[in-house]
Amino acid sequence: MEGRMMKESRTIQTKLVLPPDTNHMNSIFGGKVLAYIDEIAGITAMKHSRRQVVVTASIDSVDFLSSAHVGDVLELEANVTSTGRTSMEVYVRVKSQNLQTGEEKLTTESFLTMVAMGDDGKPTPVPPVIPESEGEKLFFNTAPARREHRKMRAKTPRTN
C-alpha cells in the first residue's frame, strides 16, 4: 500500500466558545473540548485512511494547559503522526484566541489512536504516513515510544 504524506491528513476546525459550553467560571468544559478533539481526530483519520468509518480506540493523552472562556475562538489542528497496520495515531492541538485582546494561547494537546473499519465492520489496513518537515519527522520518530507506552498501559490489570 502506497504511503500518504502527513500533510494530506491535516485538518483545521474553528469553534466559538458559547455560554452553554462553559462552567460557572465561564471557562469551557473539558468534556466539550474532548468532544471537539475526538471529532477532528476522526475526520483526520478518515482523510488519511480514505475510509468513511473510523473508531476511537483510545485517547492516549490529554493535557489541559490553559482555559478558554466565553467569546474566545478555539482553533483545533490535527494530523496523523504514525500508523500501524489498521490504526492511526492522531495528534490534536487546540489554541484559543481572545478576539478583544488578540491574545493566543495553547489550551490543549492530545494524542488519540483511531482504527479504520472496513465494509465488513472489521479493522482494515491503512496506508503508512510519510513525514516531510522537521516537525513532522519529530512526531513520527517519537511515535514508537508512545506506542510502547500504550502497550504497557493496556497490560495494566483492570478491576471489575
C-alpha positions, 0 to 999 in steps of 0.5 A: 500500500502506497504511503500518504504524506502527513500533510494530506491528513491535516485538518483545521476546525474553528469553534466559538466558545458559547455560554452553554459550553462553559462552567460557572467560571465561564471557562469551557468544559473539558468534556466539550473540548474532548468532544471537539478533539475526538471529532477532528481526530476522526475526520483526520483519520478518515482523510488519511485512511480514505475510509468513511468509518473510523473508531476511537480506540483510545485517547492516549493523552490529554493535557489541559494547559490553559482555559478558554472562556466565553467569546474566545475562538478555539482553533483545533489542528490535527494530523496523523503522526504514525500508523500501524497496520489498521490504526492511526495515531492522531495528534490534536492541538487546540489554541484559543484566541481572545478576539478583544485582546488578540491574545493566543494561547495553547489550551490543549494537546492530545494524542488519540489512536483511531482504527479504520473499519472496513465494509465488513465492520472489521479493522482494515489496513491503512496506508503508512504516513510519510513525514516531510518537515522537521516537525513532522519527522519529530512526531513520527520518530517519537511515535514508537515510544508512545506506542510502547507506552500504550502497550504497557498501559493496556497490560495494566490489570483492570478491576471489575 
